[in-house]
């Protein structure tokens, strides 16, 4: 019931945003949705989607428990994430990775200009040491879910950008798996160009800002395990 209510609320919000985003072509009189507004709509949906894990928390928890990964007790969650945040900040300093704290979760923002070449999903060789540092920290704190999100700028078709964002997310997840991070902890999702962080895009810096991969790290709590069981 709660999930249904949230989903309906998100749809209502989307409808309101869509109506407010309509503009009238001064020559034809035709109503349409501006491309700049699409980014705002995508952002609103993204905020809703980020309320849960990719694939659903219950399903992910079952896989993690099946892989022998333990949970963090309620009172220890904050400290566990504090220590992980501290190490990630220390080990990624100067690499271009931005570490953001969101409650008991961490978000790592990896700009495309330091992670990938233009129009490529292959992790740059000079960035691999930075991902090695991320992987070593994730290995030290195994009681976490890892969601990898891929994004692109608005250059090119929607369908192509969607595929590119998915490949970039998968590429980062594959690299982490190659460094010993268990697949059961990870899931990937591509957003294409629907989550423009810098909009409107007026400069190369704006395009680079939007070509990015984000990693969200969330604690596996005892409550999650109890609910999945």
N, C-alpha and C positions, 0 to 999 in steps of 0.2 A: 504493500500500500504506500509506504513512504517513497519507494523508488518511482512508482507511478505518479504520485503527487509532484515530485521533483521534475519528472519528465514533462508533465503537463505545464508546470510553471515555466520551464525552459522554452517550451513551444509557444506559450503565451508571450513571453519576453521577445522571442524571435519575431512573432507576428507584429508586435509593437515596433520593434526596431526596423522591420521591413517597411512598414507604413511610413515611419518617420524618415526613412532613407530614400523615399521616392522623390524624384525630381522631374520637372516638366521640360521637355526639349522646347526651346523658344521658337524654333522654326516649324516643327511638325505638331507640337502640342501633345506629343506622346509621352506618357508617364513611364519612367524606367527607374531602376536602382543604380545609383552611381557606384563605380568600381571602388572608390575610396570608402564608401559606406559598407561594402561587402566585408572589408577587413574588420570593421567594427562589429558586424554581425557574427563573423567567425570568432572574434575575441570573446563575445558573450557566450557562444556555444562552447568555446574552449574552456571558459571558466566553469561551466557546468560539468563538462567531461572530466576536468581535473578533480572534481569532487570524489571520484572513484578511481580505482586502478584500471588499467587497460585489461579488458577481459573479465573484470569483476573480482572483487576482493575475496569472496568465498572460494571461487575456483582456483585463484592464484594461491591461496593459503593451503588448500588441499595438496597442490603440487609441491609446495615448499615443505610441508610436513612430510610428504612422501619421499622427499629427497634428503630427509634427515636433518633439516635446518630447524633450529630452535627459535623460540620467541623471547621477547624481552618482557619482563614483569612490569606491570603498570607504573609503579613508582620509579623504575629505573629508566624509562623511555627517554625522558628529557636529558639525563646525564649521558646516556648512550649516544644520542644524536649530537649533543654538545661536543663530545670527544671526537666523533667522526667529522663534524664540521671543522673543528680546529685543525685536524690533520689534513683535511682536504684543502683548506686555505693555505696551510704551510707548504704543502707539496705541489700545489698548482700555481703558486705565486709567480708572476711574470710570464705565464704561459698563454695568457689571453682568455683562460677559463674564468668565468665569474661565478662565485658561489653565493647563492641567496638562501636565506633561512625563511621558511614559511611555516610557522608553528613548530610541529615536531617533524617537519619534512625539509629536505634540502633540494634545491634546484641548481644544477650546473648548466650554465649557458655557454656553449662553445660556438663562437662566431664562425661562419663558413669560410671567411678569408684565411683563417689560420688552421682550419680543419680539413677543407677540401679545395681542390682547384675548381675553377668555374666550370659548371656543367658536369661535374664528376662526383661519383659516390665513393671514390677510393680515398681512404684516410691518407693525408700527406705524410711522407716519411719523417719530416721534421717535427710533426705533431705527435708521433707515436710515443715518444718519451713522456709527454704530458699525460696521455691516456694510460701509460704504464703506471704512472703515479696514482691516477684515479683507481685503476684496477687493484693496485696493492692495498689501497685504503679500503675499498669495498670488500676485499678478501679478509681484512682484519675485522670487519664488522658485518658478518654474514647474515645477521637477523634483520635484513631489509629487503623490501621489494625494489626493483629497479625498472622504471619505465623510461624508454628512450623515444623521444619525439623528433621527427624530422620536419624541417620547414624550408621553403624556397622564397625567392622574391617573385614579383609578378611578371617577369619577362617570360615569354613563351606561353603555350596553351595550358589551360587548367589541367587537362589529363596528363600532359607530359610532366608538369610540375608535381602532380600528385604522385606519379611513379618515382620521380627523382627523390622526393622527400621520403618515401618509403624505403628506397634503396639506401639512402644516407643513414636513416635510423638503423636499418638492418646491418649496415657496414660497421657502425660503432658497436652494436651488440655483438656482432661476430668477433670483433677485435677483443672485446672484454672477455668473451667466452674462451678465446684463444689464450688468454692470460689467467685462466682458471676460475672465472666467475661462473657459477652454476646457471645453466639455462633456465632452471625452474624459477630463479629469482627474476628473470628478465622478460619483458614484453616490449614490442615496438609498435609505433603508430605514425603514419605520415599525414601531415596536415596540408601538404601542398602550399598554396599561396593564401590560404584562408586565415592565417594568423599573422598578418603583417605587423611586426613590432614597430617599424619605422614607416609611417605612412602620412602623407603621400611620399612616394619615392622621387626625390628631386636630384639626388647626387649618387655617385658611386658608393659613398659611405652608407647611404640609406639602403641600397641594394645589398651590400655586404652585411648590414645589420639584420636583414631578413633571411639571408642564407645561413641557417644555423641549425644546430642540433641541441636539444635540451635533454638532460637526464634528471628525472625526479627520483629521489631516494626516500622511501617511506618505511618506518619501522614495522616489523612483524610483531604484533603485541599478543599477549596471552588471550586477550579478548577476541582477537581475530581467530586464533586457534580454537577457542571454545565455540565460537559461532560457526566455524566451518565443520566442527565435529558433530 
